[in-house]
Amino acid sequence: MSRQVATNAAPLDWYVQVGGLTIGILVMVAAPEWVIGGLKSAYNALPFAPDVAIGSVTQQSAADTQTDTPTAITALRQAIIGQESGGRSDAVNHSGSGATGLGQVMPKNIEAWSQQCLGRSLTQDEFKANADLQIQVIDCKLSEYWGQVAGDDETRVRKVAAMWYSGQADLYDDPTPQSWNGNSYPSVKDYSLKVLERWKEAVQQQPPALSNGTGNNAKPAASPQAASSADPDRFTVEVWINTDSGPAPASGIIIRQDGLILTNHHVVAAGLLYVKLKDGQQFTGRTIASDVTLDLALVQLDGAANLPTAPLAESANVQPGDTVKAVGHPMGATWKHTEAQVLGTDSLCGLKALDNRCIRTPSGFLHPGNSGGPLLNARGEVIGVNRAIQESTGEGVSIPIEVFRREFKIP
């Protein structure tokens, strides 16, 4: 049973582009308002799947960890769920605490945590009924905790487990047995060691797309170039998502021949339906890695092979005044190309981890539906992932490609 302490921080609203809808993004810093469409928050319920990473990962120095952060958080979520509920999304602790769901979240935390992580408050019944939302909340909080603790991987895992179980990271080695409402529970030390054991097993079982096995400092390998296409329409895809107003398209980028797609976290968080290529092929897929703090995600298509891939630049390497192109599916158009000149390369981006690092473009360049699509240089290389527009100015921001290369390692 977990006795988590709800955060008292008050998030502020940001918005990003998905289809013609608005999805609220929450950050902990003062910022201008950004738009990604017109729906406040829409998520599609999915069955619990332990190998699906829909997580958020705070930035950290490579010196503090040997495991790349998406893998670490995904494995930690699996370990916590295994220890708390054994994978039962409808589990409720009947000893008096009412702890609910995959991570056995205390009722008093469900409303605050869902507001923080999803942009809307859930009731206990809504939370219990939706495993996908539970996973998003769990990953969001684990990522927050991961960023608050220091040490090597194993120490950090135990400290985060202690926070989940007791609310206090510094109790991770405390051997005192715990109790709740007259019931006895393992000590924080025993609990954190059990979670660590499960975490180690989960890391070994992570899919190869999450890591090239060379450690956090290694440079990610490039996408297979044999299938790289000079035509951006061939490697830009429609990513269809589920919303309260029905299906809507966002965008994505094919980065591997077997159908590995790079897009935004806020795109897949809305509920992935299917992915469509320009030649008419359609695929289902699953999110295998996602980072809410960077608003990036990887989707693996089912049964794809020999697909054309995007030429990824090593870094954005653009200056104000350089010409760039976006490809996406804005405002009902499909595979629409827009062109503009870069306004700045040290822009705010609507996310604390990305502020002063994003590429800013003029009003009218990006529109709802461009989210997750490529930003291209004059050579046709992908130099960024389009993210959002600022509501007050209409100016767009894109995430530099080096952010993806550094944080998401692919074979």
C-alpha positions in Angstrom: 0.0 0.0 0.0 1.3 3.4 -0.9 0.9 6.5 1.3 1.9 9.1 -1.2 1.8 12.8 -0.4 0.1 15.1 -2.9 2.1 17.9 -4.4 1.0 21.4 -3.5 2.4 23.0 -6.6 0.0 24.8 -8.8 0.6 24.0 -12.5 0.0 26.6 -15.2 -1.7 25.9 -18.5 0.1 25.6 -21.8 -1.3 24.3 -25.0 0.0 22.3 -28.0 -1.3 21.4 -31.5 -3.2 18.3 -32.2 -5.7 18.0 -35.0 -8.2 20.9 -34.6 -8.4 20.3 -30.9 -6.9 21.8 -27.7 -5.0 19.6 -25.2 -3.8 21.3 -22.0 -0.2 20.8 -21.1 0.8 21.6 -17.5 4.1 23.0 -16.4 5.4 24.3 -13.1 6.8 27.6 -14.4 5.2 30.9 -15.4 4.8 31.0 -19.2 2.8 32.4 -22.1 -0.2 30.4 -23.4 0.3 28.0 -26.3 -2.3 26.4 -28.6 -2.5 23.0 -30.2 -6.1 22.9 -31.2 -9.5 22.9 -29.5 -10.1 20.0 -27.0 -9.3 20.6 -23.3 -8.3 17.0 -22.6 -9.1 13.7 -24.3 -7.6 10.3 -23.6 -8.6 6.9 -25.0 -8.8 4.0 -22.5 -6.4 1.3 -23.4 -5.8 -2.1 -21.7 -2.9 -2.2 -19.2 0.2 -3.4 -21.0 3.4 -3.5 -18.9 5.7 -3.1 -21.9 4.1 0.1 -23.1 5.9 3.3 -22.0 3.7 6.3 -21.8 6.0 8.1 -19.4 7.6 11.4 -18.5 11.3 11.7 -17.7 12.9 14.7 -16.1 16.3 15.8 -17.5 19.3 14.8 -15.5 23.1 14.7 -15.9 24.6 11.6 -17.4 26.9 11.3 -14.4 24.0 10.4 -12.2 22.8 7.4 -14.2 23.8 4.6 -16.4 20.4 3.7 -17.8 18.8 5.9 -20.4 15.9 7.8 -18.7 12.9 6.5 -20.7 14.0 2.9 -19.9 14.6 3.7 -16.2 11.1 5.3 -15.8 9.3 2.6 -17.7 11.0 -0.1 -15.7 10.3 1.7 -12.5 6.6 2.0 -13.3 6.5 -1.8 -14.0 8.2 -2.5 -10.7 5.9 -0.3 -8.7 2.8 -1.8 -10.4 4.1 -5.3 -9.8 4.7 -4.6 -6.2 1.4 -2.7 -5.5 -1.3 -4.4 -7.6 0.2 -7.2 -9.7 -1.1 -5.4 -12.8 -4.8 -5.1 -11.7 -6.1 -1.7 -12.8 -9.3 -2.2 -10.8 -7.6 -3.1 -7.5 -8.8 -1.3 -4.4 -7.3 -1.7 -1.0 -10.1 -2.6 1.4 -8.2 -2.2 4.6 -9.4 1.3 5.0 -7.0 3.3 2.8 -9.0 2.9 -0.4 -5.8 2.9 -2.4 -6.8 2.4 -6.0 -5.6 1.0 -9.3 -2.3 -0.2 -10.7 -0.1 1.9 -8.4 -2.5 1.9 -5.5 -2.9 5.7 -5.4 -4.5 7.1 -2.3 -7.9 8.6 -3.0 -6.8 12.0 -1.6 -4.1 12.2 -4.3 -6.2 11.1 -7.3 -7.8 14.5 -8.0 -4.6 16.5 -7.5 -2.4 14.2 -9.4 -4.7 13.8 -12.3 -5.1 17.6 -12.5 -1.4 18.0 -12.5 -0.6 15.2 -15.0 -3.6 15.1 -17.3 -4.9 18.7 -17.1 -8.3 17.6 -15.6 -9.3 16.1 -12.2 -10.6 12.5 -12.1 -12.9 11.0 -9.6 -11.8 7.7 -7.9 -14.3 5.8 -10.1 -13.0 7.5 -13.3 -9.4 6.7 -12.3 -10.2 3.1 -11.4 -12.0 2.5 -14.8 -9.2 3.7 -17.0 -5.8 1.9 -17.0 -4.3 4.2 -19.6 -4.9 7.3 -17.5 -3.5 5.5 -14.4 -0.3 4.7 -16.3 0.0 8.4 -17.4 -0.4 9.6 -13.9 2.0 7.0 -12.5 4.7 7.9 -15.0 4.2 11.6 -14.5 4.7 11.3 -10.7 7.6 8.8 -10.9 9.3 11.1 -13.3 8.8 14.0 -11.0 10.2 12.0 -8.1 13.1 10.7 -10.2 14.2 14.3 -10.9 14.1 15.1 -7.1 16.5 12.4 -6.0 20.3 11.8 -6.5 22.6 8.9 -6.6 23.3 6.0 -8.9 20.5 4.2 -10.6 19.8 1.7 -7.8 19.8 4.3 -5.1 17.5 6.5 -7.1 15.1 3.6 -7.7 15.0 2.9 -3.9 14.5 6.5 -3.0 11.6 6.9 -5.5 10.1 3.7 -4.2 10.3 5.1 -0.7 8.5 8.3 -1.8 5.8 6.2 -3.5 5.4 4.1 -0.4 5.9 6.6 2.4 6.2 10.1 0.9 9.8 10.4 2.1 12.8 9.5 0.0 15.3 9.6 2.9 13.4 6.6 4.5 14.5 4.2 1.8 16.8 2.4 4.2 14.6 2.5 7.3 13.9 -1.0 8.7 10.9 0.1 10.8 7.8 -2.0 10.0 4.9 0.1 8.8 1.3 0.1 9.9 -2.0 1.6 8.6 -5.4 1.5 10.3 -4.3 -1.4 12.5 -2.8 -3.4 9.6 1.0 -4.2 9.4 3.0 -3.6 6.3 6.7 -4.1 5.3 9.3 -1.6 6.2 10.2 1.1 3.7 13.6 -0.6 3.3 12.0 -4.0 2.5 9.6 -2.3 0.1 12.3 -0.3 -1.7 14.5 -3.4 -2.1 11.6 -5.4 -3.5 10.9 -2.6 -6.0 14.6 -2.5 -6.9 14.6 -6.3 -7.6 11.6 -5.9 -9.9 13.2 -2.9 -11.6 16.3 -4.8 -12.5 14.3 -7.5 -14.1 12.2 -4.9 -16.0 15.3 -3.2 -17.3 16.5 -6.4 -18.8 13.2 -7.0 -20.5 12.9 -3.5 -22.2 12.4 -3.6 -25.9 15.5 -2.8 -28.0 14.1 0.4 -29.4 14.6 2.1 -26.1 18.4 1.7 -25.8 21.4 0.8 -27.9 23.0 -0.7 -24.8 25.9 1.7 -24.8 25.0 3.8 -21.9 23.6 7.3 -21.4 26.6 9.1 -22.9 26.7 7.2 -26.2 25.5 8.9 -29.3 22.3 7.4 -30.7 22.8 5.5 -33.9 21.4 7.0 -37.1 18.3 5.7 -38.8 18.9 3.2 -41.6 19.9 5.4 -44.5 19.3 2.8 -47.2 15.6 3.6 -47.1 15.9 7.3 -46.5 13.7 9.4 -48.8 14.3 12.8 -50.2 10.5 13.2 -50.4 9.3 14.3 -47.0 5.8 13.2 -47.9 7.0 9.6 -47.8 8.4 9.7 -44.3 5.8 12.0 -42.8 2.7 10.2 -41.5 -0.7 10.9 -40.3 -1.1 9.9 -36.6 -4.8 9.5 -35.9 -5.9 10.1 -32.3 -9.1 9.7 -30.4 -10.7 12.9 -29.0 -14.0 13.9 -27.5 -15.0 15.3 -30.8 -14.0 12.2 -32.7 -10.9 11.0 -34.6 -8.4 13.8 -35.5 -5.0 13.8 -37.3 -1.6 14.9 -36.0 1.7 14.1 -37.6 4.8 11.9 -37.1 8.1 11.0 -38.7 9.3 7.6 -39.8 12.8 7.1 -38.4 13.3 3.4 -38.9 12.4 1.0 -41.7 10.4 -1.3 -39.4 8.0 1.5 -38.6 9.4 3.4 -35.6 7.7 6.8 -35.5 8.9 9.9 -33.8 6.1 12.3 -32.7 5.0 14.4 -29.7 4.1 13.0 -26.2 0.9 15.1 -26.3 -0.1 13.4 -29.5 0.0 9.8 -28.2 -1.4 10.9 -24.8 -4.6 11.8 -26.6 -5.2 8.1 -27.5 -3.5 6.5 -30.6 -5.9 5.0 -33.1 -3.8 4.2 -36.2 -1.1 5.6 -38.4 -1.5 6.3 -42.2 1.2 6.7 -44.8 1.0 8.9 -48.0 0.7 5.7 -50.1 -2.4 4.7 -48.3 -1.0 2.0 -46.0 -2.5 2.0 -42.5 -1.0 0.5 -39.3 -1.9 0.1 -35.7 0.9 0.7 -33.3 1.9 1.1 -29.6 3.8 3.8 -27.7 7.1 2.3 -26.6 8.7 5.4 -25.1 7.4 8.8 -24.2 8.7 11.8 -22.3 6.2 14.4 -21.1 9.0 16.8 -20.0 10.4 17.0 -23.5 7.0 16.3 -25.3 8.5 13.5 -27.4 7.4 10.0 -28.0 8.2 6.9 -30.1 5.5 4.7 -31.6 6.3 1.2 -33.0 4.0 0.3 -35.9 2.7 -3.3 -36.1 3.8 -5.4 -39.0 5.7 -2.6 -40.9 8.8 -3.3 -43.0 10.9 -1.5 -45.6 9.4 1.9 -45.0 11.1 5.1 -46.2 12.9 6.8 -43.4 13.6 10.5 -42.6 17.2 11.8 -42.9 17.8 13.1 -39.4 20.3 15.9 -39.0 22.9 15.6 -36.3 21.7 18.9 -34.9 19.4 21.7 -35.9 22.3 24.1 -36.7 20.1 26.9 -37.9 20.3 30.6 -37.5 17.6 33.4 -37.6 16.8 34.1 -41.2 17.4 30.5 -42.4 14.6 29.0 -44.5 12.8 26.0 -43.0 9.9 23.9 -44.1 7.1 22.1 -42.2 5.1 19.1 -43.4 2.0 18.0 -41.7 -1.8 17.8 -41.7 -3.1 21.2 -40.5 -6.7 22.4 -40.6 -8.1 19.5 -42.7 -5.2 19.5 -45.2 -3.0 16.5 -45.7 0.8 16.4 -46.3 0.7 20.2 -46.5 4.1 22.0 -46.9 4.7 25.5 -45.4 7.9 27.5 -45.6 9.2 30.4 -43.5 12.4 31.9 -42.0 13.6 31.1 -38.5 12.9 33.9 -36.0 15.1 32.5 -33.2 16.8 29.4 -31.9 16.7 30.1 -28.1 12.9 30.4 -27.7 10.7 29.5 -24.8 8.8 26.3 -25.7 6.1 25.8 -23.1 8.1 23.2 -21.2 10.7 24.0 -18.5 13.2 21.4 -19.8 13.1 23.0 -23.3 12.8 26.7 -22.5 15.4 28.8 -24.3 16.3 25.9 -26.6 13.4 25.7 -29.2 13.3 27.0 -32.7 10.8 29.8 -33.2 9.0 30.5 -36.5 6.5 33.1 -37.7 2.8 33.2 -37.3 1.0 31.2 -40.0 3.8 28.6 -40.4 2.4 26.0 -38.0 -1.2 25.2 -37.4 -3.3 22.6 -35.5 -2.4 19.2 -37.0 1.4 20.0 -37.5 2.2 18.5 -34.0 4.8 15.8 -34.3 5.7 16.5 -37.9 9.1 17.4 -39.3 10.8 20.7 -39.4 13.2 20.6 -42.4 16.3 22.5 -43.4 17.1 23.6 -47.0 18.7 20.1 -47.6 15.5 18.3 -46.6 17.0 17.0 -43.3 14.8 16.8 -40.2 16.2 19.4 -37.8 13.2 19.5 -35.4 9.8 18.2 -34.3 7.0 20.7 -34.5 5.4 21.3 -31.2 3.1 24.3 -30.6 2.0 27.8 -31.4 1.8 30.7 -29.0 -1.8 31.8 -28.8 -1.1 35.5 -28.4 1.3 35.8 -31.4 0.6 32.7 -33.6 4.4 32.1 -33.7 5.4 28.4 -33.7 8.0 26.5 -31.8 9.8 23.3 -32.7 12.0 20.9 -30.6 15.6 20.7 -32.0 16.4 17.2 -33.3 19.5 17.0 -31.0 17.1 16.8 -28.0 15.7 13.6 -29.4 19.1 12.2 -30.4 20.5 12.8 -26.8 17.5 11.5 -24.9 16.1 8.6 -27.0 18.7 6.0 -28.0 17.7 3.7 -30.9 19.7 0.8 -32.5 
